[in-house]
Amino acid sequence: MRDVDGALKWLRGQSKNPTQSWNNLCQSLSRQSYGMPPYGQSARIAWFNISSRFKHEFRYDDKEAWAGIPAGAIIYSIGPNSSSAGHAWVCNEPGQSAWSNDYQRPGKVDEVDIKVRNWSNIYKNTVGWVDGTQWYSDNSGFFEGLSTGLWDGKVPPYENLAAADVDRTLANAAVWRLSCALADLGHGAKGWQPVKYEQTWPVKAMESFNEKYVNMPDKSVLGPKGYEKIFGISP
């Protein structure tokens, strides 16, 4: 897996010295920039295959939403109808540019207007961007995508996290997994690397997560809704 900087560097390299033709391969280009395996035969299919907890949905005419897309985010359009392949492209400069195939040169990769407005049907059917994707191997779920990949994919028991929430000096494996998952989702200090059996309750990261996703009085607490949002299952 590449990180965001690595993905953007790879896309820049594909623009200058492509390793293949990228004609009609937008989803493949976008996910390969991170070294991710396939998770949809087209951009439209991939969008519907991605868990909702990794999606940031918005309308195409929401200017603030466009400006808020971070570098490295994979942007999705589902196209004008169910027969469309849609389009996937990768943000380069927030609010300004992105890497896309076929937009300026068929089969080639270029840095283009982030909104790809010359493709009216793609632009007007943009549905959002993702900060991660889910794929499955041997029937086990593993989180990959625009993350640092710190979480090992094992879901910590809610009761273990509840106990650690009560006694925030505890540094059990459940707290470490919660902290890693929060870091993967972009919460906590930049470059944060939780250490197993040393990491205690991640107050700041928990507050950041709840501020964005869960409306609750004490935002340092992990509630059932937050647990489901982070790990994809009910406690």
Phi and psi restraints in degrees (value plus and minus 20) as a CYANA .aco file:
   2 ARG   PHI    -115.8   -75.8
   2 ARG   PSI     132.9   172.9
   3 ASP   PHI    -105.5   -65.5
   3 ASP   PSI    -194.9  -154.9
   4 VAL   PHI     -79.4   -39.4
   4 VAL   PSI     -67.7   -27.7
   5 ASP   PHI     -80.4   -40.4
   5 ASP   PSI     -61.1   -21.1
   6 GLY   PHI     -85.5   -45.5
   6 GLY   PSI     -58.5   -18.5
   7 ALA   PHI     -84.6   -44.6
   7 ALA   PSI     -64.8   -24.8
   8 LEU   PHI     -87.0   -47.0
   8 LEU   PSI     -56.7   -16.7
   9 LYS   PHI     -84.7   -44.7
   9 LYS   PSI     -60.4   -20.4
  10 TRP   PHI     -84.2   -44.2
  10 TRP   PSI     -62.1   -22.1
  11 LEU   PHI     -85.1   -45.1
  11 LEU   PSI     -59.0   -19.0
  12 ARG   PHI     -82.2   -42.2
  12 ARG   PSI     -59.8   -19.8
  13 GLY   PHI     -85.7   -45.7
  13 GLY   PSI     -58.5   -18.5
  14 GLN   PHI     -85.9   -45.9
  14 GLN   PSI     -49.9    -9.9
  15 SER   PHI     -89.3   -49.3
  15 SER   PSI     -59.9   -19.9
  16 LYS   PHI    -105.5   -65.5
  16 LYS   PSI     -63.6   -23.6
  17 ASN   PHI    -156.0  -116.0
  17 ASN   PSI      56.7    96.7
  18 PRO   PHI     -84.1   -44.1
  18 PRO   PSI     124.5   164.5
  19 THR   PHI    -110.6   -70.6
  19 THR   PSI     -28.3    11.7
  20 GLN   PHI    -185.6  -145.6
  20 GLN   PSI     153.3   193.3
  21 SER   PHI     -98.0   -58.0
  21 SER   PSI     115.0   155.0
  22 TRP   PHI    -125.9   -85.9
  22 TRP   PSI       3.9    43.9
  23 ASN   PHI     -80.6   -40.6
  23 ASN   PSI     101.1   141.1
  24 ASN   PHI      39.7    79.7
  24 ASN   PSI       8.4    48.4
  25 LEU   PHI    -142.5  -102.5
  25 LEU   PSI      23.8    63.8
  26 CYS   PHI     -83.5   -43.5
  26 CYS   PSI     -63.4   -23.4
  27 GLN   PHI     -86.1   -46.1
  27 GLN   PSI     -62.0   -22.0
  28 SER   PHI     -82.3   -42.3
  28 SER   PSI     -64.8   -24.8
  29 LEU   PHI     -79.9   -39.9
  29 LEU   PSI     -66.9   -26.9
  30 SER   PHI     -84.5   -44.5
  30 SER   PSI     -66.8   -26.8
  31 ARG   PHI     -95.8   -55.8
  31 ARG   PSI     -50.7   -10.7
  32 GLN   PHI     -89.8   -49.8
  32 GLN   PSI     -43.5    -3.5
  33 SER   PHI     -80.1   -40.1
  33 SER   PSI     -48.1    -8.1
  34 TYR   PHI    -119.3   -79.3
  34 TYR   PSI     -25.0    15.0
  35 GLY   PHI      57.7    97.7
  35 GLY   PSI       3.5    43.5
  36 MET   PHI    -103.4   -63.4
  36 MET   PSI     128.2   168.2
  37 PRO   PHI     -94.0   -54.0
  37 PRO   PSI     149.2   189.2
  38 PRO   PHI     -82.1   -42.1
  38 PRO   PSI     122.7   162.7
  39 TYR   PHI    -161.4  -121.4
  39 TYR   PSI       1.8    41.8
  40 GLY   PHI     153.2   193.2
  40 GLY   PSI     116.4   156.4
  41 GLN   PHI     -92.8   -52.8
  41 GLN   PSI     -37.2     2.8
  42 SER   PHI    -166.1  -126.1
  42 SER   PSI     148.7   188.7
  43 ALA   PHI     -81.8   -41.8
  43 ALA   PSI     -61.3   -21.3
  44 ARG   PHI     -81.3   -41.3
  44 ARG   PSI     -67.2   -27.2
  45 ILE   PHI     -84.6   -44.6
  45 ILE   PSI     -62.1   -22.1
  46 ALA   PHI     -79.5   -39.5
  46 ALA   PSI     -62.7   -22.7
  47 TRP   PHI     -77.2   -37.2
  47 TRP   PSI     -64.7   -24.7
  48 PHE   PHI     -94.9   -54.9
  48 PHE   PSI     -37.6     2.4
  49 ASN   PHI    -103.4   -63.4
  49 ASN   PSI     -36.9     3.1
  50 ILE   PHI    -102.3   -62.3
  50 ILE   PSI     115.6   155.6
  51 SER   PHI     -78.9   -38.9
  51 SER   PSI     120.0   160.0
  52 SER   PHI     -81.2   -41.2
  52 SER   PSI     -44.2    -4.2
  53 ARG   PHI     -92.7   -52.7
  53 ARG   PSI     -30.5     9.5
  54 PHE   PHI    -122.2   -82.2
  54 PHE   PSI     -20.2    19.8
  55 LYS   PHI    -117.1   -77.1
  55 LYS   PSI     123.3   163.3
  56 HIS   PHI    -140.3  -100.3
  56 HIS   PSI      73.7   113.7
  57 GLU   PHI    -105.8   -65.8
  57 GLU   PSI     126.1   166.1
  58 PHE   PHI    -179.7  -139.7
  58 PHE   PSI     143.4   183.4
  59 ARG   PHI    -102.9   -62.9
  59 ARG   PSI     129.7   169.7
  60 TYR   PHI     -81.0   -41.0
  60 TYR   PSI     -45.4    -5.4
  61 ASP   PHI    -114.6   -74.6
  61 ASP   PSI      -6.1    33.9
  62 ASP   PHI    -110.0   -70.0
  62 ASP   PSI      78.0   118.0
  63 LYS   PHI     -82.9   -42.9
  63 LYS   PSI     -59.0   -19.0
  64 GLU   PHI     -85.3   -45.3
  64 GLU   PSI     -57.0   -17.0
  65 ALA   PHI     -84.5   -44.5
  65 ALA   PSI     -62.9   -22.9
  66 TRP   PHI     -80.1   -40.1
  66 TRP   PSI     -63.3   -23.3
  67 ALA   PHI     -86.8   -46.8
  67 ALA   PSI     -43.4    -3.4
  68 GLY   PHI    -110.6   -70.6
  68 GLY   PSI     -19.8    20.2
  69 ILE   PHI     -92.6   -52.6
  69 ILE   PSI     103.9   143.9
  70 PRO   PHI     -99.4   -59.4
  70 PRO   PSI     137.7   177.7
  71 ALA   PHI     -76.8   -36.8
  71 ALA   PSI     116.2   156.2
  72 GLY   PHI      71.9   111.9
  72 GLY   PSI     -33.9     6.1
  73 ALA   PHI     -86.6   -46.6
  73 ALA   PSI     119.9   159.9
  74 ILE   PHI    -108.7   -68.7
  74 ILE   PSI     101.1   141.1
  75 ILE   PHI    -116.7   -76.7
  75 ILE   PSI     124.8   164.8
  76 TYR   PHI    -148.8  -108.8
  76 TYR   PSI     119.0   159.0
  77 SER   PHI    -142.1  -102.1
  77 SER   PSI     117.3   157.3
  78 ILE   PHI    -114.8   -74.8
  78 ILE   PSI     -16.9    23.1
  79 GLY   PHI      56.0    96.0
  79 GLY   PSI     155.0   195.0
  80 PRO   PHI     -95.5   -55.5
  80 PRO   PSI     -37.8     2.2
  81 ASN   PHI    -178.3  -138.3
  81 ASN   PSI     157.6   197.6
  82 SER   PHI     -87.7   -47.7
  82 SER   PSI     -37.4     2.6
  83 SER   PHI    -107.9   -67.9
  83 SER   PSI     -25.9    14.1
  84 SER   PHI     -97.5   -57.5
  84 SER   PSI     127.7   167.7
  85 ALA   PHI    -102.3   -62.3
  85 ALA   PSI     -34.4     5.6
  86 GLY   PHI      51.3    91.3
  86 GLY   PSI    -180.2  -140.2
  87 HIS   PHI    -175.9  -135.9
  87 HIS   PSI     124.6   164.6
  88 ALA   PHI    -146.9  -106.9
  88 ALA   PSI     114.9   154.9
  89 TRP   PHI    -168.9  -128.9
  89 TRP   PSI     142.3   182.3
  90 VAL   PHI    -136.5   -96.5
  90 VAL   PSI     104.5   144.5
  91 CYS   PHI     -82.7   -42.7
  91 CYS   PSI     112.5   152.5
  92 ASN   PHI    -126.3   -86.3
  92 ASN   PSI     -85.4   -45.4
  93 GLU   PHI    -127.6   -87.6
  93 GLU   PSI      93.9   133.9
  94 PRO   PHI     -70.3   -30.3
  94 PRO   PSI     108.5   148.5
  95 GLY   PHI      58.2    98.2
  95 GLY   PSI     -25.3    14.7
  96 GLN   PHI    -143.4  -103.4
  96 GLN   PSI     -80.8   -40.8
  97 SER   PHI    -157.4  -117.4
  97 SER   PSI     145.4   185.4
  98 ALA   PHI    -171.4  -131.4
  98 ALA   PSI     144.4   184.4
  99 TRP   PHI    -117.5   -77.5
  99 TRP   PSI     108.1   148.1
 100 SER   PHI    -163.5  -123.5
 100 SER   PSI     127.0   167.0
 101 ASN   PHI    -109.5   -69.5
 101 ASN   PSI     137.8   177.8
 102 ASP   PHI      48.8    88.8
 102 ASP   PSI     -29.1    10.9
 103 TYR   PHI     -94.0   -54.0
 103 TYR   PSI     -65.4   -25.4
 104 GLN   PHI    -121.6   -81.6
 104 GLN   PSI     -54.8   -14.8
 105 ARG   PHI    -158.3  -118.3
 105 ARG   PSI     104.9   144.9
 106 PRO   PHI     -76.3   -36.3
 106 PRO   PSI     108.7   148.7
 107 GLY   PHI      58.5    98.5
 107 GLY   PSI     -22.6    17.4
 108 LYS   PHI    -131.8   -91.8
 108 LYS   PSI     144.8   184.8
 109 VAL   PHI    -131.4   -91.4
 109 VAL   PSI     111.6   151.6
 110 ASP   PHI    -159.9  -119.9
 110 ASP   PSI     135.3   175.3
 111 GLU   PHI    -101.2   -61.2
 111 GLU   PSI     100.3   140.3
 112 VAL   PHI    -150.3  -110.3
 112 VAL   PSI     151.7   191.7
 113 ASP   PHI     -74.2   -34.2
 113 ASP   PSI     107.8   147.8
 114 ILE   PHI     -77.8   -37.8
 114 ILE   PSI     -49.4    -9.4
 115 LYS   PHI    -108.2   -68.2
 115 LYS   PSI     -22.5    17.5
 116 VAL   PHI      17.3    57.3
 116 VAL   PSI      29.9    69.9
 117 ARG   PHI     -87.1   -47.1
 117 ARG   PSI     -39.7     0.3
 118 ASN   PHI     -88.3   -48.3
 118 ASN   PSI     -38.1     1.9
 119 TRP   PHI    -119.9   -79.9
 119 TRP   PSI      63.8   103.8
 120 SER   PHI     -77.0   -37.0
 120 SER   PSI     -64.2   -24.2
 121 ASN   PHI     -87.7   -47.7
 121 ASN   PSI     -51.3   -11.3
 122 ILE   PHI     -93.9   -53.9
 122 ILE   PSI     -69.3   -29.3
 123 TYR   PHI     -77.1   -37.1
 123 TYR   PSI     -68.7   -28.7
 124 LYS   PHI     -94.4   -54.4
 124 LYS   PSI     -30.3     9.7
 125 ASN   PHI    -136.2   -96.2
 125 ASN   PSI       3.6    43.6
 126 THR   PHI     -86.6   -46.6
 126 THR   PSI     113.6   153.6
 127 VAL   PHI    -134.7   -94.7
 127 VAL   PSI     -34.7     5.3
 128 GLY   PHI     130.4   170.4
 128 GLY   PSI    -187.5  -147.5
 129 TRP   PHI    -154.7  -114.7
 129 TRP   PSI     144.6   184.6
 130 VAL   PHI    -144.2  -104.2
 130 VAL   PSI     125.1   165.1
 131 ASP   PHI    -128.2   -88.2
 131 ASP   PSI      -1.4    38.6
 132 GLY   PHI     154.2   194.2
 132 GLY   PSI     143.5   183.5
 133 THR   PHI    -156.3  -116.3
 133 THR   PSI     139.7   179.7
 134 GLN   PHI    -133.7   -93.7
 134 GLN   PSI     116.4   156.4
 135 TRP   PHI    -157.6  -117.6
 135 TRP   PSI     143.6   183.6
 136 TYR   PHI    -149.3  -109.3
 136 TYR   PSI     114.5   154.5
 137 SER   PHI    -154.0  -114.0
 137 SER   PSI     108.1   148.1
 138 ASP   PHI      34.1    74.1
 138 ASP   PSI      19.2    59.2
 139 ASN   PHI      44.0    84.0
 139 ASN   PSI      -1.9    38.1
 140 SER   PHI    -138.0   -98.0
 140 SER   PSI     114.2   154.2
 141 GLY   PHI    -100.1   -60.1
 141 GLY   PSI     120.8   160.8
 142 PHE   PHI    -162.1  -122.1
 142 PHE   PSI     110.2   150.2
 143 PHE   PHI    -104.6   -64.6
 143 PHE   PSI     107.6   147.6
 144 GLU   PHI    -157.4  -117.4
 144 GLU   PSI     150.8   190.8
 145 GLY   PHI     115.1   155.1
 145 GLY   PSI    -163.1  -123.1
 146 LEU   PHI    -100.9   -60.9
 146 LEU   PSI      37.8    77.8
 147 SER   PHI    -157.8  -117.8
 147 SER   PSI     151.9   191.9
 148 THR   PHI    -104.9   -64.9
 148 THR   PSI     -28.5    11.5
 149 GLY   PHI      48.6    88.6
 149 GLY   PSI      14.2    54.2
 150 LEU   PHI     -96.9   -56.9
 150 LEU   PSI     -56.5   -16.5
 151 TRP   PHI     -89.1   -49.1
 151 TRP   PSI     115.7   155.7
 152 ASP   PHI    -105.4   -65.4
 152 ASP   PSI     -15.9    24.1
 153 GLY   PHI      68.3   108.3
 153 GLY   PSI     -26.7    13.3
 154 LYS   PHI    -107.4   -67.4
 154 LYS   PSI     107.2   147.2
 155 VAL   PHI    -102.1   -62.1
 155 VAL   PSI     100.1   140.1
 156 PRO   PHI     -93.4   -53.4
 156 PRO   PSI     121.8   161.8
 157 PRO   PHI     -80.1   -40.1
 157 PRO   PSI     117.0   157.0
 158 TYR   PHI     -80.8   -40.8
 158 TYR   PSI     -57.4   -17.4
 159 GLU   PHI     -84.8   -44.8
 159 GLU   PSI     -52.5   -12.5
 160 ASN   PHI     -88.5   -48.5
 160 ASN   PSI     -57.4   -17.4
 161 LEU   PHI     -91.0   -51.0
 161 LEU   PSI     -58.5   -18.5
 162 ALA   PHI     -81.8   -41.8
 162 ALA   PSI     -60.3   -20.3
 163 ALA   PHI     -84.3   -44.3
 163 ALA   PSI     -60.1   -20.1
 164 ALA   PHI     -91.1   -51.1
 164 ALA   PSI     -47.9    -7.9
 165 ASP   PHI     -88.8   -48.8
 165 ASP   PSI     -54.3   -14.3
 166 VAL   PHI     -93.1   -53.1
 166 VAL   PSI     -65.6   -25.6
 167 ASP   PHI    -132.2   -92.2
 167 ASP   PSI      72.8   112.8
 168 ARG   PHI     -97.9   -57.9
 168 ARG   PSI     -11.5    28.5
 169 THR   PHI    -109.9   -69.9
 169 THR   PSI     -30.7     9.3
 170 LEU   PHI     -86.9   -46.9
 170 LEU   PSI     120.8   160.8
 171 ALA   PHI    -148.6  -108.6
 171 ALA   PSI      40.1    80.1
 172 ASN   PHI    -107.7   -67.7
 172 ASN   PSI     154.9   194.9
 173 ALA   PHI     -84.2   -44.2
 173 ALA   PSI     -51.8   -11.8
 174 ALA   PHI     -83.3   -43.3
 174 ALA   PSI     -63.3   -23.3
 175 VAL   PHI     -84.3   -44.3
 175 VAL   PSI     -60.2   -20.2
 176 TRP   PHI     -81.5   -41.5
 176 TRP   PSI     -64.1   -24.1
 177 ARG   PHI     -86.5   -46.5
 177 ARG   PSI     -59.4   -19.4
 178 LEU   PHI     -80.8   -40.8
 178 LEU   PSI     -65.8   -25.8
 179 SER   PHI     -82.5   -42.5
 179 SER   PSI     -61.9   -21.9
 180 CYS   PHI     -83.7   -43.7
 180 CYS   PSI     -63.4   -23.4
 181 ALA   PHI     -83.0   -43.0
 181 ALA   PSI     -61.0   -21.0
 182 LEU   PHI     -84.7   -44.7
 182 LEU   PSI     -61.3   -21.3
 183 ALA   PHI     -83.0   -43.0
 183 ALA   PSI     -61.1   -21.1
 184 ASP   PHI     -81.7   -41.7
 184 ASP   PSI     -51.8   -11.8
 185 LEU   PHI    -105.5   -65.5
 185 LEU   PSI     -18.5    21.5
 186 GLY   PHI      73.6   113.6
 186 GLY   PSI      -1.7    38.3
 187 HIS   PHI    -127.5   -87.5
 187 HIS   PSI     126.9   166.9
 188 GLY   PHI      79.0   119.0
 188 GLY   PSI     156.7   196.7
 189 ALA   PHI     -85.9   -45.9
 189 ALA   PSI     128.3   168.3
 190 LYS   PHI     -81.5   -41.5
 190 LYS   PSI     112.3   152.3
 191 GLY   PHI      59.9    99.9
 191 GLY   PSI     -10.0    30.0
 192 TRP   PHI     -81.7   -41.7
 192 TRP   PSI     109.9   149.9
 193 GLN   PHI    -148.1  -108.1
 193 GLN   PSI      67.2   107.2
 194 PRO   PHI     -78.0   -38.0
 194 PRO   PSI     117.2   157.2
 195 VAL   PHI    -124.3   -84.3
 195 VAL   PSI     108.4   148.4
 196 LYS   PHI     -80.6   -40.6
 196 LYS   PSI     114.7   154.7
 197 TYR   PHI      46.7    86.7
 197 TYR   PSI     -12.0    28.0
 198 GLU   PHI    -140.0  -100.0
 198 GLU   PSI     -48.0    -8.0
 199 GLN   PHI     -91.4   -51.4
 199 GLN   PSI     103.4   143.4
 200 THR   PHI    -117.8   -77.8
 200 THR   PSI    -195.0  -155.0
 201 TRP   PHI     -72.5   -32.5
 201 TRP   PSI     104.7   144.7
 202 PRO   PHI    -102.3   -62.3
 202 PRO   PSI      55.5    95.5
 203 VAL   PHI     -77.6   -37.6
 203 VAL   PSI     -73.3   -33.3
 204 LYS   PHI     -84.1   -44.1
 204 LYS   PSI     -62.8   -22.8
 205 ALA   PHI     -86.5   -46.5
 205 ALA   PSI     -57.9   -17.9
 206 MET   PHI     -85.0   -45.0
 206 MET   PSI     -61.3   -21.3
 207 GLU   PHI     -83.5   -43.5
 207 GLU   PSI     -61.5   -21.5
 208 SER   PHI     -82.7   -42.7
 208 SER   PSI     -63.2   -23.2
 209 PHE   PHI     -83.5   -43.5
 209 PHE   PSI     -70.5   -30.5
 210 ASN   PHI     -85.7   -45.7
 210 ASN   PSI     -52.3   -12.3
 211 GLU   PHI     -80.0   -40.0
 211 GLU   PSI     -52.9   -12.9
 212 LYS   PHI    -110.7   -70.7
 212 LYS   PSI     -55.7   -15.7
 213 TYR   PHI    -136.6   -96.6
 213 TYR   PSI     -52.7   -12.7
 214 VAL   PHI    -149.2  -109.2
 214 VAL   PSI     104.1   144.1
 215 ASN   PHI    -108.4   -68.4
 215 ASN   PSI      84.6   124.6
 216 MET   PHI    -165.6  -125.6
 216 MET   PSI     132.5   172.5
 217 PRO   PHI     -78.7   -38.7
 217 PRO   PSI     -69.7   -29.7
 218 ASP   PHI    -123.2   -83.2
 218 ASP   PSI      82.7   122.7
 219 LYS   PHI     -98.0   -58.0
 219 LYS   PSI     -21.3    18.7
 220 SER   PHI    -107.4   -67.4
 220 SER   PSI     -24.5    15.5
 221 VAL   PHI    -114.2   -74.2
 221 VAL   PSI     121.8   161.8
 222 LEU   PHI    -113.6   -73.6
 222 LEU   PSI      90.7   130.7
 223 GLY   PHI    -115.4   -75.4
 223 GLY   PSI     155.4   195.4
 224 PRO   PHI     -76.8   -36.8
 224 PRO   PSI     -59.8   -19.8
 225 LYS   PHI     -85.8   -45.8
 225 LYS   PSI     -61.2   -21.2
 226 GLY   PHI     -84.7   -44.7
 226 GLY   PSI     -61.4   -21.4
 227 TYR   PHI     -79.1   -39.1
 227 TYR   PSI     -65.8   -25.8
 228 GLU   PHI     -85.8   -45.8
 228 GLU   PSI     -58.4   -18.4
 229 LYS   PHI     -85.5   -45.5
 229 LYS   PSI     -60.3   -20.3
 230 ILE   PHI     -96.0   -56.0
 230 ILE   PSI     -66.6   -26.6
 231 PHE   PHI    -124.3   -84.3
 231 PHE   PSI     -27.0    13.0
 232 GLY   PHI      61.2   101.2
 232 GLY   PSI     -14.2    25.8
 233 ILE   PHI    -155.0  -115.0
 233 ILE   PSI     136.5   176.5
 234 SER   PHI     -98.2   -58.2
 234 SER   PSI     126.9   166.9
